[in-house]
Amino acid sequence: MRFILIGTWDPQQQDEVVNKRLENGRLVPKGITILNEWLDASGGRSIWLIEADSARECFKWSLHWNNLCRFEMIPVVEVQDDKATQIT
């Protein structure tokens, strides 16, 4: 299953977020594959496209960062063609 995971932090915590990432890496648990990652050019936000065994794995990952970041998790599906797609 694929998810967009958006992590947001307060500007005054920027140094803490960067230092934690430099010291510990992404802290990605088993069951998650990062497909792509972007940083908001205005700062304070990171966006990941991930593949995970379950939403539970995403939640576990967010626990490593919840002292610094707030997370929004959005399950997504890829559009296979340019025709209208209905998700059921």
N, C-alpha and C positions, 0 to 999 in steps of 0.2 A: 504494500500500500504506500502511496506517496503523500507527503505532507509538505506544505509551506509552513515553516516555523519562523516567527518573527520575534526577535529578542530586542527589547527596548530598555535603555538605562538612562538615568539622569546625567546631564552633562558633567556635574561635579564628581561623578563616579567613573569617568572615562579612564583615568589612570589606573584605577583598581581593576577595571575590566581588562584593559590591555595587559597589565602585569600578570593577572591570573591566567590569561590565555598564553602568554609567553612562558610562564613557569610550568603550566600544567597541560598545555595543548587544549584541544576542544573538549576533552573528557567525554568522548562519544562511547556509549556502552555498546556491547555486542547487540546485534540485531538492527543496527542503524547504519546505513550507508549514506554519506553526504554526496549528492549528485552535483550540487553547485552551491556557491555562497556569494553573497553580495553585501557590501557595506553601503549604508545610506550616505551619500556624499555630504549631506548636511550634518552628519554625526549622530551618535546616540542610538543607532539601530543597525541590526544585522539581520539579513534575510537568508534562510537556507531552504533549498529544495532537497528533501531527504526521502529515502526509501526506508521503511521500517516494517518489522514483523507485525507491529500493532501500535495503536495509539499509546498504550501503556509504556512502550519503549521510549516514546517521545517525552512522556511525562517524567520518566526516570532521568532522562538527560537534563530536562529543565531543572530538576532538583539540585544538580551540581552548580547551577548558576542563580538560583532564586534569591540568594542574598544580595545580588547586584542587579538582576534583570527581571523584567516582567515578560511573559511569553504569551503569544497568540499562536494557536495551532489550527491549521486549516487543511482538512483532507482534500486532495485534488485528484482529478482524473485527466489524462491527456486526451485532447481532441484528435481523433484519427483522420478527419478530413474537414473540409470547410463547409459541410452541410450542418444544419442546425442539429444539435445533440440534446437529447433529453436524458437526464439522469434519473433513474428510478431506484 
